[in-house]
């Protein structure tokens, strides 16, 4: 929380989702408000799906500056927004809202967070091929933003389950609206997975496989799927080094986890609300030091 007093003039920003008690977003944003001397506060509200519409109506009534949405509200917020950013239209989900006089503009900063983390790690994947594992919201946001940022080919490997049609729709939108070519394959096709990975500059695990407490999980079955020029990344940051990243390092690959994706998606939201840049160095030092 900010050192200063909360007053009748303090602007409200927040997180809507369930659960939210674990979120680092309040610490990041309140530290950044304090750094810039801004009279804002960021709170986290545990809002169930059936409470979502009432919560949004309340935030509009209270003239909140904006908010983040996490599960299970990203697609609901997409449907509720009055205006959508380019990446939100491709993804079909919203994680950041700016509120102006009751008009809600929806953005999705998750993919931007990932692509900025790639650049922060020192890599340029413009014009390159990506292989991505997963079919959920993280996968959709990364596919869309990678295409917008100049990745020319993406092989997307997903399980044929409840999210298959949704991720296929994202792939179709990206193919029709950008210069990137997205191919969708079944995750169980190990021969295709090996071919895709060996042709790629970067591999992304955008699934929850390998997340604590199931740290032994890994979607890539063998180390020989990798090649030394491959960058391997994981959206997971707990544990800091998943089984996938361990295998990749053993094969001579460069790796990074999802920690800075989390940081940068928040930084983009902060800038949308305030017009100022989050103090990245300070936030890294205080909340993301390894």
PAZADREN-12761 format. One record per atom (N, C-alpha, C): residue in one letter; x negated, y, z negated. Coordinates in steps of 0.05 Angstrom, whole numbers, padded with zeros to 5 digits, always signed. Example, Ala and Ser with C-alpha at 12.3 -4.5 7.8 and 13.67 -1.06 7.14 Angstrom:
BEGIN
A-00264-00114-00156A-00246-00090-00156A-00264-00066-00156S-00257-00045-00142S-00273-00021-00143S-00258+00001-00157
***
This chain:
BEGIN
X-00017-00024+00000X+00000+00000+00000X-00018+00025+00000X-00008+00047+00012X-00023+00071+00012X-00027+00082-00016X-00049+00097-00020X-00054+00110-00046X-00034+00132-00051X-00025+00146-00030X-00008+00169-00034X+00020+00160-00043X+00036+00179-00052X+00063+00174-00060X+00081+00169-00035X+00099+00150-00038X+00120+00147-00018X+00141+00168-00024X+00149+00183-00004X+00168+00206-00008X+00193+00202+00010X+00210+00222+00009X+00234+00221+00026X+00227+00226+00055X+00202+00233+00061X+00194+00238+00089X+00179+00215+00101X+00172+00195+00085X+00155+00173+00094X+00169+00157+00116X+00155+00154+00139X+00166+00139+00161X+00163+00109+00156X+00183+00094+00167X+00184+00065+00162X+00176+00050+00187X+00157+00031+00184X+00152+00010+00204X+00152-00016+00188X+00156-00038+00203X+00160-00063+00188X+00157-00087+00206X+00158-00110+00193X+00158-00136+00206X+00184-00150+00200X+00197-00161+00221X+00221-00177+00218X+00215-00206+00226X+00221-00225+00208X+00216-00253+00215X+00222-00270+00191X+00217-00296+00195X+00221-00315+00172X+00206-00340+00178X+00185-00346+00162X+00176-00332+00138X+00157-00309+00145X+00153-00291+00127X+00134-00268+00131X+00115-00264+00107X+00118-00279+00086X+00103-00274+00062X+00073-00277+00066X+00065-00293+00086X+00037-00298+00092X+00024-00276+00109X+00040-00258+00120X+00030-00240+00141X+00009-00220+00131X-00012-00216+00147X-00032-00197+00141X-00025-00169+00153X-00004-00168+00168X+00004-00143+00182X+00008-00119+00163X+00022-00122+00140X+00024-00099+00122X-00003-00088+00113X-00021-00105+00107X-00048-00096+00098X-00062-00080+00121X-00061-00091+00145X-00074-00079+00168X-00062-00051+00173X-00036-00050+00175X-00023-00025+00183X-00024-00004+00161X-00020-00011+00136X-00021+00009+00115X-00049+00019+00111X-00069+00003+00115X-00097+00012+00114X-00102+00032+00137X-00091+00027+00160X-00094+00045+00183X-00079+00071+00180X-00055+00070+00168X-00041+00095+00162X-00057+00112+00142X-00068+00099+00122X-00084+00114+00102X-00109+00126+00116X-00122+00111+00133X-00146+00121+00147X-00139+00147+00162X-00116+00148+00176X-00109+00171+00192X-00094+00192+00177X-00088+00187+00151X-00072+00206+00136X-00043+00209+00145X-00032+00187+00155X-00005+00187+00166X+00016+00180+00144X+00038+00194+00144X+00059+00189+00123X+00078+00167+00133X+00067+00143+00135X+00082+00119+00143X+00077+00097+00123X+00095+00078+00123X+00091+00053+00108X+00099+00030+00125X+00086+00007+00121X+00093-00018+00136X+00101-00039+00115X+00125-00050+00118X+00135-00071+00100X+00142-00096+00116X+00143-00118+00102X+00151-00144+00115X+00178-00153+00103X+00197-00158+00121X+00224-00166+00113X+00230-00194+00123X+00237-00212+00104X+00244-00239+00111X+00274-00239+00120X+00277-00240+00147X+00304-00238+00159X+00310-00264+00174X+00331-00277+00166X+00339-00302+00180X+00353-00295+00206X+00355-00315+00224X+00365-00310+00250X+00393-00298+00250X+00410-00308+00232X+00438-00299+00230X+00440-00270+00219X+00418-00260+00208X+00417-00233+00197X+00405-00213+00216X+00395-00222+00238X+00379-00205+00256X+00394-00180+00266X+00418-00184+00276X+00432-00161+00287X+00437-00139+00266X+00445-00148+00242X+00449-00129+00220X+00423-00114+00213X+00401-00129+00213X+00376-00117+00205X+00367-00096+00226X+00371-00101+00251X+00364-00082+00272X+00382-00057+00270X+00407-00062+00266X+00426-00039+00263X+00418-00022+00239X+00410-00035+00217X+00401-00020+00194X+00376-00003+00199X+00357-00015+00214X+00332+00000+00220X+00338+00024+00238X+00356+00021+00256X+00364+00044+00273X+00377+00065+00256X+00395+00057+00238X+00409+00076+00221X+00389+00091+00203X+00368+00078+00194X+00348+00090+00177X+00326+00105+00192X+00329+00105+00219X+00310+00119+00237X+00282+00109+00233X+00279+00082+00231X+00252+00070+00230X+00237+00077+00256X+00211+00081+00253X+00195+00088+00277X+00192+00065+00295X+00190+00041+00284X+00187+00017+00300X+00183-00007+00283X+00181-00030+00296X+00177-00055+00280X+00165-00077+00298X+00154-00096+00285X+00145-00121+00297X+00165-00143+00293X+00167-00161+00312X+00184-00185+00309X+00166-00209+00311X+00170-00228+00293X+00157-00254+00295X+00179-00275+00296X+00171-00300+00295X+00191-00321+00297X+00211-00318+00274X+00237-00322+00279X+00249-00333+00304X+00262-00311+00322X+00252-00286+00321X+00267-00264+00332X+00257-00252+00359X+00235-00263+00370X+00223-00250+00393X+00242-00250+00418X+00255-00272+00422X+00274-00273+00446X+00299-00257+00440X+00309-00258+00415X+00332-00242+00408X+00327-00212+00412X+00302-00204+00405X+00295-00175+00408X+00293-00168+00437X+00284-00186+00453X+00283-00182+00482X+00311-00176+00493X+00330-00191+00484X+00358-00187+00493X+00370-00161+00482X+00361-00152+00459X+00372-00129+00446X+00360-00103+00456X+00335-00103+00466X+00321-00079+00474X+00335-00064+00497X+00334-00038+00496X+00346-00022+00517X+00327-00019+00541X+00301-00017+00535X+00280-00014+00556X+00259-00035+00550X+00248-00047+00572X+00228-00068+00569X+00203-00060+00584X+00180-00066+00572X+00154-00062+00586X+00150-00083+00607X+00131-00079+00624X+00126-00098+00646X+00119-00126+00635X+00102-00127+00615X+00094-00153+00605X+00118-00167+00590X+00134-00151+00577X+00157-00163+00563X+00177-00175+00583X+00181-00162+00606X+00198-00173+00627X+00187-00200+00637X+00161-00202+00640X+00150-00227+00650X+00152-00249+00629X+00148-00242+00604X+00146-00262+00582X+00174-00271+00574X+00193-00252+00573X+00220-00258+00563X+00221-00257+00533X+00203-00242+00521X+00203-00240+00491X+00190-00213+00483X+00198-00203+00460X+00189-00178+00450X+00178-00182+00422X+00154-00171+00417X+00143-00172+00389X+00139-00144+00377X+00142-00123+00393X+00139-00096+00383X+00160-00078+00394X+00172-00062+00377X+00194-00043+00384X+00187-00015+00376X+00191+00004+00394X+00190+00032+00388X+00219+00043+00389X+00227+00057+00367X+00254+00067+00365X+00254+00097+00367X+00269+00108+00386X+00272+00137+00390X+00302+00143+00393X+00313+00156+00373X+00342+00165+00374X+00360+00142+00382X+00355+00118+00371X+00372+00095+00376X+00365+00079+00401X+00347+00089+00417X+00338+00075+00441X+00314+00057+00434X+00317+00032+00439X+00296+00012+00432X+00280+00004+00456X+00254+00009+00456X+00236+00001+00477X+00220-00023+00467X+00222-00045+00482X+00209-00070+00473X+00183-00076+00489X+00163-00084+00474X+00137-00091+00485X+00129-00119+00475X+00109-00130+00488X+00097-00155+00477X+00067-00151+00477X+00056-00148+00454X+00027-00142+00451X+00011-00167+00446X+00023-00191+00444X+00008-00215+00438X-00012-00222+00460X-00004-00221+00485X-00022-00227+00507X-00044-00206+00509X-00037-00180+00505X-00057-00159+00505X-00077-00164+00483X-00067-00173+00460X-00086-00179+00438X-00105-00201+00446X-00096-00222+00460X-00113-00243+00468X-00134-00233+00489X-00124-00219+00509X-00143-00210+00530X-00163-00191+00520X-00156-00174+00500X-00175-00156+00488X-00196-00172+00472X-00187-00193+00459X-00205-00211+00444X-00225-00224+00463X-00216-00231+00487X-00235-00242+00507X-00257-00222+00513X-00248-00197+00519X-00268-00176+00526X-00285-00170+00502X-00274-00170+00478X-00289-00164+00453X-00311-00185+00449X-00305-00210+00458X-00325-00231+00455X-00347-00229+00477X-00343-00210+00496X-00364-00206+00516X-00359-00219+00543X-00334-00227+00548X-00329-00242+00573X-00311-00226+00591X-00316-00229+00618X-00299-00218+00638X-00288-00241+00655X-00262-00245+00653X-00250-00267+00667X-00233-00258+00691X-00237-00233+00699X-00223-00222+00723X-00231-00239+00747X-00211-00247+00763X-00216-00263+00786X-00223-00292+00781X-00220-00301+00756X-00227-00328+00749X-00202-00345+00745X-00208-00371+00741X-00186-00390+00735X-00185-00397+00705X-00161-00399+00695X-00156-00406+00667X-00140-00432+00666X-00146-00449+00646X-00128-00471+00639X-00117-00465+00612X-00091-00468+00609X-00078-00462+00584X-00061-00485+00575X-00063-00492+00549X-00049-00515+00538X-00027-00504+00519X-00002-00511+00525X+00020-00502+00507X+00043-00491+00523X+00066-00489+00510X+00091-00480+00524X+00107-00459+00507X+00097-00451+00484X+00111-00433+00467X+00107-00404+00473X+00113-00387+00453X+00111-00358+00457X+00083-00348+00462X+00063-00360+00448X+00036-00351+00452X+00027-00358+00481X+00034-00382+00490X+00027-00389+00518X+00040-00370+00538X+00065-00364+00535X+00079-00346+00553X+00066-00319+00554X+00059-00308+00531X+00048-00281+00530X+00020-00280+00542X+00004-00301+00538X-00023-00302+00549X-00022-00305+00579X-00005-00323+00589X-00002-00327+00618X+00005-00301+00632X+00025-00287+00621X+00034-00262+00634X+00013-00240+00633X+00000-00236+00610X-00020-00215+00608X-00045-00221+00624X-00053-00247+00624X-00077-00255+00640X-00072-00249+00669X-00048-00255+00679X-00041-00249+00707X-00042-00218+00712X-00030-00203+00694X-00030-00174+00697X-00059-00162+00696X-00077-00176+00681X-00104-00166+00678X-00123-00177+00699X-00114-00192+00718X-00131-00199+00741X-00141-00228+00742X-00132-00245+00723X-00138-00274+00726X-00122-00283+00751X-00136-00298+00769X-00123-00304+00795X-00110-00331+00796X-00117-00350+00778X-00105-00376+00778X-00103-00387+00750X-00080-00398+00743X-00075-00409+00716X-00062-00436+00720X-00075-00457+00709X-00063-00483+00707X-00052-00486+00679X-00026-00489+00677X-00011-00489+00652X-00002-00517+00646X-00011-00528+00624X-00005-00556+00617X+00013-00556+00592X+00037-00568+00595X+00057-00567+00574X+00071-00593+00572X+00082-00598+00548X+00099-00622+00544X+00126-00617+00555X+00138-00638+00567X+00165-00636+00577X+00184-00639+00554X+00190-00617+00542X+00208-00617+00518X+00226-00593+00519X+00233-00583+00495X+00252-00561+00493X+00243-00535+00506X+00216-00531+00507X+00205-00506+00517X+00197-00507+00547X+00200-00531+00559X+00191-00534+00587X+00204-00515+00606X+00231-00513+00605X+00245-00496+00624X+00238-00467+00620X+00234-00459+00594X+00227-00431+00588X+00200-00424+00599X+00180-00442+00596X+00153-00435+00605X+00152-00437+00636X+00169-00455+00648X+00170-00456+00677X+00182-00430+00688X+00201-00419+00674X+00213-00393+00683X+00192-00371+00681X+00176-00371+00660X+00154-00351+00659X+00135-00354+00682X+00127-00379+00688X+00109-00385+00710X+00121-00375+00737X+00147-00380+00740X+00160-00371+00765X+00160-00340+00767X+00165-00326+00745X+00165-00297+00746X+00137-00286+00752X+00117-00298+00739X+00089-00290+00744X+00082-00294+00774X+00089-00317+00784X+00083-00323+00812X+00097-00304+00832X+00121-00295+00825X+00136-00278+00844X+00129-00249+00841X+00118-00241+00818X+00114-00212+00813X+00085-00204+00810X+00066-00223+00810X+00038-00216+00808X+00022-00231+00830X-00004-00225+00832X-00021-00238+00851X-00032-00264+00840X-00026-00271+00815X-00036-00295+00803X-00019-00319+00811X-00033-00342+00814X-00020-00367+00821X-00019-00385+00796X+00004-00391+00786X+00008-00408+00763X+00019-00435+00771X+00005-00456+00763X+00014-00484+00768X+00021-00496+00741X+00044-00510+00740X+00053-00523+00715X+00050-00553+00717X+00037-00565+00698X+00032-00594+00698X+00041-00605+00671X+00046-00631+00671X+00053-00644+00645X+00027-00649+00629X+00029-00643+00604X+00006-00645+00586X-00005-00674+00584X+00012-00693+00588X+00004-00721+00586X-00014-00730+00610X-00015-00714+00631X-00031-00721+00655X-00061-00715+00650X-00075-00733+00637X-00103-00728+00629X-00121-00724+00653X-00116-00738+00675X-00132-00735+00699X-00130-00706+00709X-00106-00696+00710X-00102-00668+00719X-00115-00649+00699X-00112-00654+00673X-00124-00637+00653X-00154-00635+00657X-00167-00657+00661X-00196-00657+00664X-00203-00641+00689X-00189-00646+00711X-00194-00631+00736X-00191-00601+00732X-00169-00593+00719X-00163-00565+00715X-00185-00552+00698X-00192-00565+00676X-00212-00554+00657X-00239-00551+00671X-00246-00571+00686X-00273-00570+00699X-00274-00549+00722X-00251-00541+00732X-00251-00520+00752X-00248-00492+00740X-00244-00490+00714X-00237-00465+00701X-00261-00451+00688X-00259-00424+00686X-00278-00408+00671X-00271-00408+00641X-00245-00409+00635X-00236-00408+00607X-00213-00427+00602X-00214-00439+00578X-00193-00458+00569X-00181-00445+00543X-00155-00445+00542X-00140-00434+00519X-00122-00455+00507X-00125-00461+00481X-00104-00476+00467X-00085-00456+00455X-00061-00455+00467X-00040-00436+00457X-00018-00452+00443X-00025-00476+00434X-00006-00492+00418X-00014-00491+00389X+00002-00504+00372X-00005-00506+00343X-00021-00531+00337X-00028-00547+00356X-00043-00571+00351X-00071-00565+00341X-00078-00575+00318X-00103-00569+00305X-00102-00550+00282X-00078-00539+00278X-00074-00520+00256X-00074-00534+00229X-00084-00521+00209X-00083-00532+00182X-00054-00536+00173X-00047-00559+00161X-00065-00579+00149X-00071-00603+00167X-00064-00601+00193X-00068-00623+00212X-00093-00617+00229X-00115-00613+00216X-00139-00603+00229X-00153-00623+00247X-00145-00648+00246X-00157-00669+00263X-00145-00668+00291X-00123-00653+00295X-00109-00653+00321X-00125-00639+00343X-00123-00649+00367X-00136-00637+00390X-00123-00647+00416X-00115-00630+00434X-00102-00638+00458X-00121-00647+00480X-00146-00640+00478X-00166-00649+00498X-00178-00675+00487X-00175-00698+00502X-00182-00724+00490X-00212-00730+00489X-00227-00719+00508X-00256-00726+00509X-00273-00702+00513X-00298-00704+00503X-00317-00682+00506X-00325-00677+00535X-00324-00699+00551X-00334-00696+00579X-00314-00681+00597X-00291-00672+00585X-00273-00654+00600X-00286-00626+00603X-00304-00619+00585X-00316-00592+00584X-00340-00591+00603X-00348-00566+00609X-00374-00561+00623X-00387-00537+00610X-00414-00535+00611X-00428-00515+00595X-00421-00486+00601X-00411-00480+00625X-00404-00452+00632X-00375-00445+00623X-00362-00464+00610X-00334-00460+00602X-00333-00443+00576X-00314-00424+00575X-00307-00411+00550X-00283-00425+00539X-00284-00433+00514X-00261-00447+00501X-00251-00430+00478X-00225-00425+00478X-00213-00408+00458X-00188-00422+00446X-00181-00414+00422X-00159-00426+00408X-00143-00403+00395X-00117-00402+00398X-00101-00381+00384X-00100-00386+00354X-00107-00410+00345X-00107-00417+00317X-00131-00403+00303X-00127-00393+00279X-00150-00382+00264X-00152-00394+00236X-00134-00413+00230X-00136-00428+00204X-00131-00458+00210X-00153-00473+00212X-00181-00467+00205X-00194-00449+00226X-00216-00437+00217X-00231-00419+00235X-00243-00434+00259X-00250-00459+00254X-00261-00476+00276X-00245-00501+00278X-00227-00502+00298X-00211-00526+00302X-00227-00549+00314X-00215-00572+00314X-00229-00595+00327X-00235-00589+00356X-00218-00575+00370X-00223-00567+00398X-00248-00551+00400X-00251-00531+00383X-00275-00513+00384X-00300-00528+00376X-00298-00546+00357X-00321-00563+00349X-00330-00580+00373X-00312-00593+00386X-00319-00610+00410X-00331-00593+00432X-00320-00569+00436X-00330-00551+00457X-00359-00542+00451X-00364-00535+00426X-00391-00527+00419X-00411-00549+00423X-00402-00574+00416X-00420-00597+00419X-00426-00602+00449X-00408-00593+00466X-00412-00596+00495X-00427-00572+00507X-00435-00553+00491X-00450-00530+00500X-00433-00506+00509X-00407-00506+00503X-00390-00484+00511X-00391-00461+00491X-00384-00437+00501X-00379-00414+00484X-00351-00416+00473X-00346-00407+00448X-00320-00410+00436X-00312-00385+00420X-00286-00381+00416X-00276-00362+00396X-00248-00371+00388X-00240-00362+00364X-00214-00370+00354X-00194-00347+00356X-00170-00351+00344X-00148-00332+00347X-00148-00308+00328X-00169-00305+00313X-00169-00283+00293X-00167-00256+00305X-00182-00250+00326X-00182-00224+00337X-00158-00219+00355X-00146-00240+00365X-00120-00237+00379X-00100-00225+00360X-00099-00235+00336X-00081-00224+00315X-00087-00195+00309X-00113-00188+00307X-00121-00161+00302X-00112-00142+00324X-00118-00149+00349X-00113-00131+00371X-00084-00128+00378X-00068-00150+00374X-00039-00146+00380X-00028-00126+00360X-00038-00125+00335X-00029-00105+00316X-00039-00078+00323X-00063-00076+00333X-00075-00050+00341X-00058-00037+00363X-00049-00053+00383X-00033-00042+00404X-00006-00032+00393X+00006-00047+00375X+00031-00038+00363X+00027-00011+00348X+00005-00010+00332X-00001+00015+00317X-00003+00039+00335X-00016+00035+00358X-00019+00058+00377X+00008+00066+00390X+00025+00046+00395X+00051+00052+00406X+00067+00069+00387X+00065+00064+00361X+00081+00078+00341X+00070+00106+00334X+00043+00108+00334X+00030+00132+00324X+00015+00149+00344X+00009+00137+00367X-00008+00151+00386X-00037+00152+00379X-00044+00138+00357X-00072+00137+00348X-00082+00108+00348X-00109+00106+00349X-00121+00080+00350X-00126+00069+00322X-00119+00044+00319X-00125+00030+00294X-00156+00031+00289X-00165+00036+00265X-00194+00036+00260X-00205+00007+00259X-00211-00003+00283X-00217-00032+00287X-00241-00040+00269X-00262-00024+00268X-00285-00032+00252X-00278-00036+00223X-00263-00017+00212X-00255-00018+00184X-00237-00043+00179X-00218-00047+00197X-00199-00070+00193X-00214-00096+00195X-00232-00098+00214X-00249-00122+00217X-00264-00128+00191X-00277-00107+00181X-00294-00110+00157X-00277-00118+00133X-00254-00106+00129X-00238-00111+00105X-00221-00137+00106X-00212-00144+00130X-00192-00165+00131X-00199-00188+00149X-00220-00185+00166X-00227-00206+00185X-00256-00215+00183X-00269-00207+00162X-00297-00215+00158X-00299-00246+00155X-00316-00258+00170X-00319-00287+00169X-00339-00294+00147
***
